[in-house]
Amino acid sequence: MPKAVPLSHKNILTNIRDTPLTVLSENDALIRILPPFHSFGITVTTVLPLCTGLRTVYHTNPIEAPVIARMIKEYKVSIIVGTPTFLSGIIQASTKVQLRPLRLAIIGADKCPDAVHEAFKERCPQANIIEGYGVTECSPIVSVTPEDYPKLNTIGRILPSFEYRIVDVDTGKNAGKNRAGMLLLRGASVFDGYLNYDGDSPFVEYEGKKWYRTGDLVMEGEGADGVLVFCGRLKRFVKLGGEMISLPAIEEVLSNHIKSDNGEGPVIAVEATTAEETPELTLFTARDTDRATVNNYIRDAGLSALHNIRRVIKTDEIPLLGTGKIDYRLLRERLNRDLGPAQK
């Protein structure tokens, strides 16, 4: 069951104060398409405009890409806030003229694929993408790439009110530079705990302090700029042959070859069976393809044979949550339902 995350006024307002408001001007106009039950939507596209007086227009359905494209043109919208899935749909359903007012796309909730970056730059050469990272439990923004210092495939610097540590998943010790580790956070934007929840604590003790364990793997480079790279959610990795295999990395490779039409959303998703010793990588696809073809794409991208797809399941569509993310829970349920107990 989904967990209820109570966020206080202090949590949200601290997060807004942390946000680099210097990217905004009195001439800007924002379009809000994210639902208010999405923490990114409530903090960045609802409360922040109320606190700053930012002119904002609203549309209730983020998947109505043609309508949103027309609104951007008619209301001279300069800033859009959304997820990669929603932005991709808008790019595909729009013209350059419609998106000409845009100067900034602020993207979160998922890693923005290179293909979306490239499509946005082609459709909106005058605009930049600011990519960030956040979690609901942190109100939600944790890090953001500066507009004047965008680095592709990074999630920027941790916001000022947070303390953070990156620890090795196996040893619990400091992961060091250039090594992926679990991100731990503490600060005034971090929630106090789930509502009416009796499961495992989301907090851990480290260096004598209490930290929120994000469940996300990040990496910090050797430089002193503090810019982080998002490596993925731990639950979106599987261990095969002693190696941690990233399911999003496989999806990114395949999405460059198996593409959606007319902004309809993602047409592929990769999941794994839950067998601990030999999990099988499974491709759900709304397009016609086969194992040999997709594994050739994987090989050509330089990924090892451990990343190969073992099973392809054709589906009418890839299920999405209201936030625009793929509903992997539903895909896992289908996968486990289709398999016998010994294969799970």
Solvent accessible surface area in square Angstrom, and as a share of the most:
residue,aa,sasa,rsa
1,M,199,0.89
2,P,110,0.69
3,K,102,0.43
4,A,50,0.39
5,V,37,0.21
6,P,58,0.37
7,L,44,0.22
8,S,54,0.35
9,H,154,0.69
10,K,137,0.58
11,N,14,0.07
12,I,25,0.13
13,L,62,0.31
14,T,16,0.09
15,N,0,0.00
16,I,9,0.05
17,R,177,0.65
18,D,19,0.10
19,T,25,0.14
20,P,48,0.30
21,L,66,0.33
22,T,129,0.75
23,V,25,0.14
24,L,40,0.20
25,S,55,0.35
26,E,171,0.76
27,N,129,0.66
28,D,6,0.03
29,A,0,0.00
30,L,3,0.02
31,I,0,0.00
32,R,32,0.12
33,I,2,0.01
34,L,0,0.00
35,P,16,0.10
36,P,75,0.47
37,F,147,0.61
38,H,18,0.08
39,S,13,0.08
40,F,18,0.07
41,G,0,0.00
42,I,52,0.26
43,T,1,0.01
44,V,10,0.06
45,T,0,0.00
46,T,26,0.15
47,V,33,0.19
48,L,7,0.04
49,P,8,0.05
50,L,141,0.70
51,C,76,0.46
52,T,60,0.35
53,G,66,0.63
54,L,21,0.10
55,R,125,0.46
56,T,28,0.16
57,V,18,0.10
58,Y,106,0.40
59,H,32,0.14
60,T,126,0.73
61,N,50,0.26
62,P,17,0.11
63,I,116,0.59
64,E,64,0.29
65,A,6,0.04
66,P,66,0.42
67,V,45,0.26
68,I,0,0.00
69,A,0,0.00
70,R,126,0.46
71,M,30,0.13
72,I,0,0.00
73,K,84,0.36
74,E,118,0.53
75,Y,108,0.41
76,K,143,0.60
77,V,0,0.00
78,S,13,0.08
79,I,1,0.01
80,I,3,0.02
81,V,1,0.00
82,G,2,0.02
83,T,3,0.01
84,P,9,0.06
85,T,31,0.18
86,F,8,0.03
87,L,5,0.02
88,S,25,0.16
89,G,5,0.05
90,I,1,0.00
91,I,5,0.03
92,Q,71,0.32
93,A,32,0.25
94,S,10,0.07
95,T,73,0.43
96,K,98,0.42
97,V,73,0.42
98,Q,34,0.15
99,L,1,0.01
100,R,153,0.56
101,P,41,0.26
102,L,1,0.01
103,R,72,0.26
104,L,0,0.00
105,A,0,0.00
106,I,30,0.15
107,I,1,0.01
108,G,4,0.04
109,A,32,0.25
110,D,71,0.37
111,K,73,0.31
112,C,1,0.00
113,P,38,0.24
114,D,42,0.22
115,A,35,0.27
116,V,13,0.08
117,H,31,0.14
118,E,119,0.53
119,A,39,0.30
120,F,2,0.01
121,K,97,0.41
122,E,99,0.44
123,R,53,0.19
124,C,0,0.00
125,P,85,0.53
126,Q,86,0.38
127,A,1,0.01
128,N,57,0.29
129,I,19,0.10
130,I,4,0.02
131,E,11,0.05
132,G,15,0.14
133,Y,18,0.07
134,G,28,0.27
135,V,16,0.09
136,T,57,0.33
137,E,23,0.10
138,C,0,0.00
139,S,0,0.00
140,P,7,0.04
141,I,18,0.09
142,V,0,0.00
143,S,0,0.00
144,V,20,0.11
145,T,5,0.03
146,P,31,0.19
147,E,47,0.21
148,D,130,0.67
149,Y,82,0.31
150,P,74,0.47
151,K,81,0.34
152,L,102,0.51
153,N,61,0.31
154,T,11,0.07
155,I,10,0.05
156,G,1,0.01
157,R,95,0.35
158,I,23,0.12
159,L,9,0.04
160,P,112,0.71
161,S,39,0.25
162,F,16,0.06
163,E,67,0.30
164,Y,56,0.21
165,R,73,0.27
166,I,13,0.07
167,V,11,0.07
168,D,20,0.10
169,V,69,0.40
170,D,123,0.64
171,T,88,0.51
172,G,36,0.34
173,K,145,0.61
174,N,98,0.50
175,A,4,0.03
176,G,38,0.36
177,K,91,0.39
178,N,77,0.40
179,R,137,0.50
180,A,50,0.39
181,G,0,0.00
182,M,3,0.01
183,L,0,0.00
184,L,5,0.02
185,L,0,0.00
186,R,72,0.26
187,G,35,0.33
188,A,38,0.29
189,S,0,0.00
190,V,16,0.09
191,F,3,0.01
192,D,136,0.70
193,G,17,0.17
194,Y,36,0.14
195,L,103,0.51
196,N,151,0.77
197,Y,87,0.33
198,D,147,0.76
199,G,42,0.40
200,D,128,0.66
201,S,79,0.51
202,P,24,0.15
203,F,32,0.13
204,V,51,0.29
205,E,128,0.57
206,Y,39,0.15
207,E,102,0.46
208,G,76,0.73
209,K,79,0.34
210,K,108,0.46
211,W,1,0.00
212,Y,10,0.04
213,R,101,0.37
214,T,4,0.03
215,G,12,0.11
216,D,1,0.01
217,L,12,0.06
218,V,0,0.00
219,M,55,0.25
220,E,29,0.13
221,G,29,0.28
222,E,122,0.55
223,G,46,0.44
224,A,114,0.88
225,D,48,0.25
226,G,19,0.19
227,V,11,0.07
228,L,0,0.00
229,V,48,0.28
230,F,41,0.17
231,C,36,0.22
232,G,3,0.02
233,R,84,0.31
234,L,42,0.21
235,K,136,0.58
236,R,16,0.06
237,F,31,0.13
238,V,24,0.14
239,K,112,0.47
240,L,26,0.13
241,G,76,0.73
242,G,69,0.66
243,E,72,0.32
244,M,83,0.37
245,I,0,0.00
246,S,18,0.11
247,L,2,0.01
248,P,45,0.28
249,A,36,0.28
250,I,0,0.00
251,E,23,0.10
252,E,44,0.20
253,V,22,0.13
254,L,0,0.00
255,S,37,0.24
256,N,65,0.33
257,H,95,0.43
258,I,15,0.08
259,K,123,0.52
260,S,23,0.15
261,D,82,0.42
262,N,131,0.67
263,G,16,0.15
264,E,98,0.44
265,G,12,0.11
266,P,40,0.25
267,V,6,0.03
268,I,8,0.04
269,A,0,0.00
270,V,0,0.00
271,E,8,0.04
272,A,7,0.05
273,T,5,0.03
274,T,78,0.46
275,A,26,0.20
276,E,167,0.75
277,E,161,0.72
278,T,97,0.56
279,P,13,0.08
280,E,64,0.29
281,L,1,0.01
282,T,0,0.00
283,L,0,0.00
284,F,0,0.00
285,T,1,0.00
286,A,17,0.13
287,R,63,0.23
288,D,130,0.67
289,T,39,0.23
290,D,75,0.39
291,R,110,0.40
292,A,70,0.54
293,T,47,0.28
294,V,0,0.00
295,N,22,0.11
296,N,64,0.33
297,Y,58,0.22
298,I,1,0.00
299,R,151,0.55
300,D,106,0.55
301,A,55,0.42
302,G,66,0.64
303,L,47,0.23
304,S,50,0.32
305,A,71,0.55
306,L,60,0.30
307,H,15,0.07
308,N,36,0.18
309,I,0,0.00
310,R,119,0.43
311,R,63,0.23
312,V,44,0.25
313,I,22,0.11
314,K,107,0.45
315,T,18,0.10
316,D,144,0.75
317,E,123,0.55
318,I,10,0.05
319,P,26,0.17
320,L,61,0.30
321,L,84,0.42
322,G,47,0.45
323,T,26,0.15
324,G,2,0.02
325,K,72,0.31
326,I,27,0.14
327,D,24,0.12
328,Y,41,0.15
329,R,127,0.46
330,L,89,0.44
331,L,5,0.03
332,R,69,0.25
333,E,87,0.39
334,R,69,0.25
335,L,1,0.01
336,N,37,0.19
337,R,168,0.61
338,D,85,0.44
339,L,14,0.07
340,G,29,0.28
341,P,126,0.79
342,A,104,0.80
343,Q,95,0.42
344,K,79,0.33
